[in-house]
Amino acid sequence: MVAENFNSSLKRVLVHEGGYSNDKDDPGGQTMWGITHIDYDAFRRLRGLPVQDVRHMSVNERDAIYRKKYWTGSRCDDLPSGVDYCVFDGSVNSGVAQSVKWLQRALGVTADGHIGDHTLLAAKEADPDHLVQSVCDQRQRFLQSLRTFKTFGKGWTRRVSDVRATALGMTVAGEPDTASRDQVEAGAKASKADLAEPMVSQGAATGGTAATAAGASVVQQVQDQLAPFSDMLSIVKYVLIAAAVIGLCFTIYSIWKSSQLRSVS
């Protein structure tokens, strides 16, 4: 957990985000340094400032948005080194809630997209290397399931590979700027190998094809929809178990009673 990781992590994120963009295939519309004009307008309005073209965004505004919405929003200051950068980059690329869900699924906790103390405790106790691998694997499968993967897939895949290699170097070194070259290269080799199995299996998430990735995405969406009802589902589960036990006892009693009647007759 290295608070100073924000500055170096942001520098790495900006390498992938670039400057101004207005791609017709990008649902985010006009963006500057990876920040959409919608987020920029909201940022200025909250401060009583008039909206303006996103291209006029200052560096200080950019950094403030990244820190508050993505870094602090994902509670990266409380995550292990390397895992913080991994989750941060995913939040920028696919949204905070989605990136947090990848982390939660890797940890085997309820994937509700809200990072609380339970998730942070599980992250602290997990092996950081395995955690980075699992989060990156899930992120790659999610991206492959998107209809825009044909357009942006090559760049997304390269980005996930870079994040994986860098994050693995950070987990060993404890901070990004002291990771050895050998550690980073080892992470790069790992990213080119077959996708590692997640720490907690997600059922359908076992293939590398686009069709399998789409199936995994559907399973994950169902899990997300059921997450708010997890407590209710647990109660139903125990009720069904109790009913099964009662039924079994009744069956045993019926067999015993029947045998007693036969012995009397």
Buried (B, 14 or more C-beta within 10 A) or exposed (E): BBEEBBEBBBEBBBEBBEEEBEEEEBEBEBBBBBBBBEBBBBBBEEEEEEEEEBEEBEEEBBBEBBBEBBBBBBBBBBBBBBBBBBBBBBBBBBBBBBBBBBBBBBBBBBBBBBBEEEBBEBBEEBEBBBBBBBBBBBBBBBBBBBEEBEEBBEEBBEBBBBBBBBBBBBBBBBEBEEBEEEBBEBBBEBBEEEBBBBBEEBEBBBBEEBEBBBBBBEBBEEBBEEBEEEEEEEEEEEEEEEEEEEEEEEEEEEEEEEEEEEEEE
